[in-house]
Amino acid sequence: MENGQYEYAYALWKRALGREGDHREALEAMAKLQRIARDLFEEALMLQVSNPVRMKELLRTVILISDPWSELNREARDVLGEEL
């Protein structure tokens, strides 16, 4: 994942939420956050054997930035289990 992607998408989302009327930009930023979370989740699964510490860090980030009711969030929580 490119450094700063999460921060950039989150900043766009926050800025767009502050505007009146059309929340299209906020929705686009949320969609970008979900794509970033999916990429992080896939990267974490690849690190499961070689670098479990980094895997856990990535999964915690996925949980923080993804929709709490999404399947992705649930999957990340399932992989982490009690180590959440």
N, C-alpha and C positions, 0 to 999 in steps of 0.2 A: 504494500500500500504506500502510495506517495505521501511523504510527510506533509501534514497540514490539511489533508483532505477532509478529515472529520471536523476540524476547527472551522474550515471555510464553509462547509455545508451548514454547520450549526449556526454560524454567524449570519448566513443568508436567511435561514429560517427565522431566527430571532428578529432580524431587521424587517422581514416581510410581515411578520405577525404584528408589528407595531403600526403598520399602515392600515388605513381605513379602506373598506370596500373589498376589492379583489384580493383574494388570498392565494392566487395561482402560484406566485413565487414561493410562498411558504410550503405549498404542497409539492412543488418541484424540489425544493431543498430537502423536504422529508423523504421524498423518493430517492434522492441522491444519498442521504444517510442510510437508507435501507440497502442500497446497492453496496455501499462501503461496508456495512455490517455483514452482508453476505460474503463479500470478498475476504474480510477478516476471519469469518467463520471457516471458510474453506482453507485459508492459510493455517489456521489453528489446527485443523484436523490433520494437515500434512505434517505438522510438528509434534503430533501426539507421542511418537516414539523417540524422535531425535532430541527434542527440546521441550519437555513437559512444562517447565516453568514458564517459558514464553507462550506456550499454548494456553495456559491458564490466564495469563495477562490478556491475551487476545480475546478469549471467551468472555472475560469480565467486561472488556470494552464493548463487545457485541451486545451484552446484556444492557449496558448503560445507554447505548445509542439506538438500539432497535425498539420498535413498538413493544411495550410490555406484554401485549396480548397476541403478538405474532407467533407463528410457528417457529420462526428463526430463534426468537428469544427463548422459547420453550426447549428447543433443541440444544441451545448453548447451556441452559440450566441443567438439562439431562446429562450432558457430557461432563460438566463440572461436578454434578452430584452434591455431596455434602461439603465439598471444598469451596463452595460459593462463598 
